[in-house]
Amino acid sequence: MPFEDGSGAKDRPCLVLSVRGRTVRVAKITSKFHEELPGVIALPPGAVGDAQGRTSYLETDELREVRSAAFRRRAGVLDAELWQQVRRMVR
């Protein structure tokens, strides 16, 4: 994922929202809860393949476009109930 300030990038889990050709629209996943941000959804512990089983957070307020070639691996699948919550928050 590119950094917010555009000066680099790092591996980061994300939720794929849509795919258009070689571009993928994603919401980033973080291990830090940012209560000041709107649209943060807590994910179940271990949902993104964290070896320690920590809770992660999906940030739906700032979506990104990423090249499909940038993806390294699939971390998991979002359950249907949580997917519905994401769909309500992301339009």
Residue pairs with C-beta under 8 A, 6 or more apart in sequence:
1 9
1 10
1 11
1 12
1 14
1 26
1 28
1 64
1 66
2 8
2 9
2 64
2 66
3 9
3 10
4 62
11 72
12 28
12 29
12 30
13 28
13 29
13 48
13 49
13 56
13 75
14 26
14 27
14 28
14 29
14 64
14 66
15 26
15 27
15 29
15 58
15 78
15 86
16 24
16 25
16 26
17 25
17 26
17 27
17 63
17 86
17 90
18 24
18 25
19 25
19 68
22 67
22 68
22 69
23 65
23 66
23 67
23 68
24 65
24 66
24 67
24 68
24 71
25 63
25 64
25 65
26 63
26 64
26 65
26 66
27 58
27 59
27 60
27 63
27 64
27 86
27 90
28 58
28 59
28 62
28 64
29 43
29 48
29 56
29 57
29 58
29 59
30 56
30 57
30 59
31 50
31 54
31 55
31 56
31 57
32 57
33 40
33 42
33 55
33 57
34 40
34 57
34 59
37 59
37 61
38 61
39 59
39 60
39 61
39 89
39 90
40 57
40 58
40 59
40 60
40 61
41 57
41 58
41 60
41 82
41 85
41 86
41 89
42 55
42 56
42 57
43 55
43 56
43 57
43 58
43 82
44 55
44 82
45 53
45 54
45 55
46 53
46 54
47 56
47 76
47 78
48 56
48 75
48 76
49 75
49 76
50 56
58 86
60 86
60 89
60 90
63 90
78 86
